[in-house]
Amino acid sequence: MNFETVKIKFKINIKDIVYINSIIDSYEGVGIVRTIDPDMGLVAVYTNEFMKKYMYDILDALKAEGFSIDNIEEEKTECVDKW
């Protein structure tokens, strides 16, 4: 299995940051949420290659519920707390 760290960055409505953070956190082991810029709604989720599919499933489900999740970018990284 590949457990390389993947950072998935996206933009959400600032009023939804806490809610989306709590939803993602409720899925134990899927990812670690970090707010990059709360004033702009920029968020990053750190996951791994194995769990990445589940993270995208969660984002798709949130979008299907009507949450605005835009500008999704993905990169490989080993620095969880460095932007």
C-alpha distances in whole Angstrom, upper triangle without the diagonal:
4,6,9,12,14,18,19,23,26,29,31,34,35,37,33,31,32,31,28,27,27,26,22,23,24,20,19,15,15,17,19,22,25,28,29,32,34,37,35,33,30,26,23,20,17,14,10,8,7,11,12,14,15,17,18,20,21,23,24,26,27,29,30,32,34,32,32,29,29,28,24,23,19,18,16,17,17,20,20,24,25,26
4,6,9,11,14,16,20,23,27,29,32,33,35,31,29,30,30,26,25,26,25,21,22,23,20,19,15,14,15,17,20,22,25,26,29,31,34,32,30,27,24,20,17,14,11,8,6,6,10,11,13,15,15,17,19,20,21,23,25,26,27,29,31,32,30,30,27,27,25,22,20,16,15,12,13,13,17,17,21,22,23
4,6,9,12,15,18,21,25,27,30,30,32,29,26,27,27,24,22,23,22,19,19,20,17,16,12,12,12,14,17,19,23,23,27,28,32,30,28,25,21,18,15,11,9,5,6,6,9,10,13,14,14,16,18,19,20,22,24,25,26,28,30,31,29,29,25,26,24,21,19,15,14,11,11,11,14,14,18,19,20
4,6,10,13,16,20,23,25,29,29,31,28,26,27,27,24,22,24,23,19,20,22,19,18,14,13,13,14,17,18,21,21,25,27,30,28,26,23,20,16,14,10,8,5,6,9,10,10,14,15,15,16,19,20,20,22,24,25,26,28,30,31,28,28,24,24,22,19,16,13,11,7,8,8,11,12,16,16,17
4,7,10,13,16,20,22,25,26,28,25,22,23,24,21,19,21,20,17,17,20,17,16,13,12,10,11,13,14,17,17,21,23,26,24,22,19,16,12,10,7,6,5,7,10,10,9,13,14,13,15,18,18,18,21,23,23,24,26,28,28,26,25,21,21,20,16,14,11,9,6,5,6,8,8,12,13,14
4,6,10,13,17,19,23,23,25,23,20,22,22,19,17,20,19,15,16,19,17,16,13,11,9,11,12,13,16,15,19,21,24,22,20,16,14,10,8,6,5,5,7,10,9,8,11,13,11,12,15,15,15,17,20,20,21,23,25,25,23,22,18,18,16,13,10,7,6,5,6,8,10,9,13,13,13
4,6,10,13,16,19,20,22,20,17,19,20,16,15,18,18,14,15,18,17,17,14,12,9,9,10,10,12,12,15,17,20,18,16,13,10,6,6,5,6,8,10,13,12,9,13,14,11,12,15,15,14,17,19,18,19,22,23,23,20,19,15,15,13,10,8,6,5,6,6,9,9,8,11,11,10
4,7,10,13,16,17,20,17,15,17,18,14,13,16,16,12,15,17,16,17,15,12,10,10,10,10,12,12,14,16,19,16,14,11,8,5,5,6,8,10,11,14,12,9,11,12,9,9,13,12,10,13,16,15,15,18,20,20,17,15,12,11,10,7,6,4,7,9,10,13,13,11,14,14,12
4,7,10,14,14,17,15,13,16,17,13,13,16,16,14,16,19,18,19,18,15,12,12,10,9,10,9,11,13,15,13,11,7,6,4,6,9,11,14,15,17,15,12,15,15,12,11,15,14,11,14,17,15,15,18,19,19,15,14,10,9,8,6,5,6,8,11,12,15,14,12,13,13,11
4,7,10,12,15,13,11,14,15,12,12,16,15,13,16,19,18,20,19,16,14,14,11,11,10,10,11,12,13,11,8,6,6,6,9,12,14,17,18,20,17,14,16,16,12,11,14,13,10,12,15,13,12,16,17,15,12,10,6,6,5,4,6,9,12,15,16,18,17,16,16,16,13
4,7,9,12,10,10,13,14,11,13,16,16,15,17,20,20,22,22,19,17,16,13,12,10,10,9,10,11,8,5,5,6,9,11,15,17,20,21,23,21,18,19,19,15,14,17,15,12,14,16,13,12,16,16,14,11,8,6,5,6,7,10,13,15,18,19,21,20,18,18,18,15
4,6,8,7,7,11,11,9,11,14,14,14,16,18,19,21,22,19,17,16,13,13,10,11,11,10,10,8,5,6,7,11,13,16,18,22,23,24,21,19,20,19,15,15,16,14,11,13,14,11,10,14,13,11,8,6,5,7,9,10,13,15,18,21,22,24,22,20,20,20,18
4,5,5,7,10,11,10,12,15,15,16,18,20,21,24,24,22,20,19,15,15,12,13,11,9,9,8,6,9,10,14,16,19,22,25,26,28,25,22,23,22,19,18,19,16,14,16,16,12,12,15,14,11,8,6,8,9,12,14,17,19,22,25,25,27,25,23,22,23,20
4,5,5,9,10,10,11,14,15,16,17,20,21,23,24,22,20,18,14,13,10,12,9,6,7,7,5,8,10,14,16,19,22,26,27,29,25,24,25,23,20,20,21,18,16,18,18,15,15,18,17,14,11,10,11,12,14,16,18,20,23,25,25,27,24,22,21,21,19
4,6,7,8,10,11,13,14,16,17,19,21,23,25,23,21,19,16,15,13,15,13,9,10,10,8,12,12,16,18,21,24,27,29,30,27,25,26,24,21,21,22,18,16,19,18,14,15,18,15,13,11,11,12,15,17,18,21,23,26,28,28,29,27,24,23,24,22
4,6,5,6,8,10,11,12,14,15,17,20,21,19,18,17,13,14,12,14,13,10,12,12,8,11,11,14,15,19,20,24,26,27,23,21,22,20,17,17,18,15,13,15,14,11,12,15,12,11,8,9,10,13,16,16,19,21,23,26,26,27,25,22,22,23,21
4,6,5,6,9,10,11,12,14,16,18,19,17,15,14,10,10,8,11,10,8,10,10,7,9,8,11,12,16,18,22,24,25,21,20,21,19,16,17,18,15,13,16,16,12,14,17,15,14,11,11,11,13,15,15,17,19,21,23,23,24,22,19,18,20,18
4,6,5,6,9,10,10,12,15,17,18,17,15,13,10,11,10,13,13,10,13,14,10,12,11,13,13,16,19,22,25,25,22,21,22,20,17,18,19,15,15,18,17,13,16,18,16,16,13,14,14,17,19,18,20,21,23,25,24,25,23,19,19,21,20
4,5,5,6,9,10,11,13,16,18,16,15,14,12,13,12,16,16,13,15,16,12,14,12,14,14,17,19,22,25,25,21,20,21,18,16,17,17,13,13,15,14,11,13,15,13,13,10,13,13,16,19,18,21,22,24,26,25,26,25,21,21,23,22
4,5,5,6,8,10,11,14,16,13,12,12,9,11,11,14,15,13,15,15,11,12,10,11,11,14,16,19,21,21,17,17,17,15,12,13,13,10,9,12,11,8,11,13,12,12,9,11,10,13,16,15,17,18,21,22,22,23,22,19,19,21,20
4,6,5,6,9,10,12,13,12,10,9,6,8,9,12,14,12,15,15,12,12,9,10,9,12,14,17,20,20,17,16,18,15,12,14,15,11,11,15,14,11,14,17,15,16,13,14,13,15,17,16,17,18,20,21,20,21,20,16,16,19,18
4,6,5,6,9,11,13,12,11,11,9,11,12,16,17,15,18,19,15,16,13,14,12,15,16,19,22,21,17,18,19,16,13,16,16,12,13,16,14,12,15,17,15,17,14,16,15,19,21,19,21,21,23,24,23,23,22,18,19,22,21
4,5,5,7,10,12,11,11,11,10,13,14,18,19,17,20,20,16,16,13,14,12,15,15,18,20,19,16,16,16,13,11,13,12,9,10,13,11,9,13,14,13,14,12,15,14,17,19,18,20,20,22,23,23,24,23,20,21,23,23
4,5,6,8,9,7,7,8,7,11,13,16,18,17,20,19,16,15,12,11,9,11,11,14,16,16,12,12,13,10,8,11,11,7,9,12,11,10,13,15,14,16,13,15,13,16,18,15,17,17,19,19,19,20,20,16,18,20,20
4,5,6,8,8,7,7,7,11,13,16,18,17,21,21,17,17,13,13,10,11,12,15,18,17,13,14,16,13,11,14,14,11,13,16,15,14,17,19,18,19,17,18,17,20,21,19,20,19,20,21,20,20,19,16,17,20,20
4,6,9,9,10,11,11,14,16,20,22,20,24,24,20,20,17,16,13,15,14,17,19,18,14,16,16,13,12,15,14,11,13,16,14,13,17,18,17,19,17,20,18,22,23,21,22,22,23,23,23,23,23,19,20,24,24
4,6,6,8,10,11,15,17,21,23,22,25,25,21,20,17,16,12,13,12,14,16,14,11,12,13,9,9,12,11,9,12,14,13,13,17,18,17,20,18,20,18,21,22,20,21,20,21,21,21,21,22,18,20,23,24
4,6,8,9,12,15,18,21,24,23,27,26,23,22,18,16,13,13,11,13,16,14,11,13,14,11,11,15,14,12,15,18,17,17,20,21,21,23,21,23,21,24,25,22,22,21,22,21,21,20,20,17,19,22,23
4,6,8,11,14,18,20,23,23,27,26,23,21,18,15,11,10,8,10,12,11,8,11,13,10,10,14,14,13,15,18,18,18,21,22,23,25,22,24,21,23,24,20,20,18,19,18,17,17,18,15,17,20,21
4,7,10,13,16,19,22,22,25,24,21,19,15,13,9,9,6,8,10,9,6,8,9,7,6,10,11,9,12,14,14,15,18,19,20,22,19,20,18,20,20,17,17,15,16,16,16,16,17,14,17,20,20
4,6,10,13,15,18,19,22,21,18,16,12,10,6,5,4,8,11,11,8,8,11,9,7,11,12,11,12,15,16,15,18,20,20,21,19,19,17,18,18,15,15,13,14,14,13,14,14,11,13,16,16
4,7,10,12,16,16,20,19,16,14,11,8,5,5,7,10,14,14,11,12,15,13,10,14,15,13,14,17,18,17,19,22,22,22,19,20,17,19,19,16,16,14,15,14,13,13,12,9,10,13,14
4,7,10,12,12,16,16,13,11,7,6,4,6,9,13,16,17,14,13,16,14,11,13,15,13,13,16,17,15,17,20,20,20,17,17,14,16,16,14,14,14,15,15,14,15,13,10,10,13,13
4,6,9,10,14,13,11,9,6,5,6,8,11,15,18,20,17,16,19,18,14,16,19,16,15,19,20,17,19,22,22,22,18,18,15,16,16,14,14,14,15,16,14,14,12,9,8,10,10
4,6,6,10,10,8,6,4,6,9,11,15,18,21,23,20,18,21,20,16,18,20,17,16,19,20,17,18,22,21,20,17,16,14,15,15,14,15,15,16,18,16,17,15,12,10,12,10
4,7,9,9,8,5,5,7,10,12,16,19,21,24,21,19,22,22,18,19,22,19,17,21,22,19,20,24,23,22,18,17,15,15,14,14,13,14,15,17,15,16,14,11,10,10,8
4,6,6,6,5,7,10,13,16,19,22,25,27,24,22,25,24,20,21,24,21,19,22,23,20,20,24,23,22,18,16,15,14,14,15,15,17,18,20,19,20,17,15,13,13,10
4,5,5,6,8,11,14,17,20,24,26,28,25,23,25,24,21,21,23,21,18,22,22,19,19,23,22,20,16,15,14,15,15,16,17,19,21,23,22,23,20,17,16,16,14
4,6,8,11,14,17,20,24,27,29,31,28,26,28,27,23,24,26,23,21,23,24,21,21,24,23,21,17,15,15,15,16,18,19,21,23,25,24,26,23,21,19,19,16
4,6,9,13,16,19,22,25,27,29,27,24,26,25,22,21,24,21,18,21,22,19,18,22,21,19,15,13,12,12,12,14,16,18,20,23,22,24,22,20,19,18,15
4,6,10,13,16,19,23,25,26,23,21,23,22,18,18,20,18,15,18,19,15,15,19,18,16,12,10,10,10,11,12,14,17,19,21,21,23,21,18,18,18,15
4,7,10,14,17,20,22,24,21,19,21,20,16,17,19,17,14,17,19,16,16,20,19,18,14,12,10,10,9,10,11,13,15,18,17,19,17,15,15,14,12
4,7,10,13,17,19,21,18,16,18,17,13,14,17,14,12,16,17,14,15,19,18,18,14,12,10,11,10,10,11,12,14,16,15,17,15,13,13,13,11
4,7,10,13,15,17,15,13,15,15,11,13,16,14,12,15,17,15,16,20,20,19,16,15,12,12,11,9,9,9,10,12,12,13,12,9,10,11,9
4,6,10,12,14,11,10,13,12,8,10,13,11,11,14,16,14,16,19,19,20,16,16,13,14,13,11,10,10,11,12,11,13,12,9,11,13,12
4,7,10,12,10,9,13,12,9,12,15,14,13,17,18,17,19,22,22,23,20,20,16,17,16,13,12,10,10,9,9,9,9,7,10,11,12
4,7,8,6,6,10,10,8,10,13,12,13,16,17,17,19,21,22,23,21,21,17,18,18,14,13,10,11,10,10,10,12,10,13,15,15
4,5,5,6,9,10,9,12,14,15,15,18,19,20,21,24,25,26,24,24,20,21,20,16,14,11,11,9,10,10,13,11,15,17,17
4,6,5,8,10,10,11,14,15,16,17,19,21,22,23,25,27,25,24,21,21,20,16,14,11,11,9,11,12,15,15,18,19,20
4,6,7,8,10,12,13,14,16,17,19,20,22,23,25,27,25,25,22,23,22,18,17,14,14,13,15,15,18,17,21,22,22
4,6,5,6,9,10,11,13,15,16,17,19,20,22,23,22,22,19,20,20,16,16,13,14,13,15,16,18,16,19,21,21
4,5,5,6,9,10,11,12,14,15,17,18,20,21,20,20,16,17,17,13,13,10,11,11,13,15,17,15,19,20,19
4,5,5,6,9,10,11,12,14,15,16,19,20,19,19,16,17,18,14,14,12,14,15,17,19,21,19,22,23,23
4,5,5,6,9,10,10,12,14,15,17,19,18,19,16,18,18,15,16,14,16,17,18,20,21,19,22,24,23
4,5,5,6,9,10,11,12,14,16,17,15,16,13,15,15,12,13,12,14,15,16,18,19,16,19,21,20
4,5,5,6,9,10,10,12,14,15,14,14,11,13,13,10,11,11,14,15,17,20,21,19,21,22,21
4,5,5,6,9,10,10,12,14,14,15,13,15,16,13,15,15,18,19,21,23,24,21,24,26,24
4,5,5,6,9,10,11,13,11,13,11,14,16,13,15,15,18,19,21,22,23,20,22,24,23
4,5,5,6,9,10,11,9,10,8,10,12,10,12,13,16,18,20,22,22,20,22,23,21
4,5,5,6,9,10,9,10,9,11,13,11,14,15,19,21,23,25,25,23,25,26,24
4,5,5,6,9,9,11,11,14,16,15,17,18,22,23,25,27,27,25,27,28,27
4,5,5,7,6,8,8,12,15,13,17,18,21,23,25,27,26,23,25,26,25
4,5,5,5,6,6,9,13,12,16,17,21,24,25,28,27,25,26,27,25
4,5,7,9,10,13,16,15,19,20,24,26,28,31,31,28,30,31,29
4,6,9,11,14,18,17,21,22,26,28,30,32,31,28,30,31,29
4,6,9,12,16,16,20,22,26,28,30,32,31,28,29,30,28
4,6,10,13,13,17,19,23,25,27,29,28,25,26,27,25
4,6,10,11,15,18,21,24,25,28,27,24,25,25,23
4,7,7,11,14,17,20,21,24,23,21,22,22,20
4,6,9,12,16,19,21,24,23,21,22,22,19
4,6,10,13,17,18,21,21,20,21,20,17
4,7,10,14,16,19,19,17,19,19,16
4,7,11,13,16,16,15,17,16,14
4,7,10,13,14,13,16,15,13
4,6,10,11,12,14,13,12
4,7,9,11,14,13,12
4,6,7,10,10,10
4,6,9,9,11
4,6,5,8
4,6,8
4,7
4
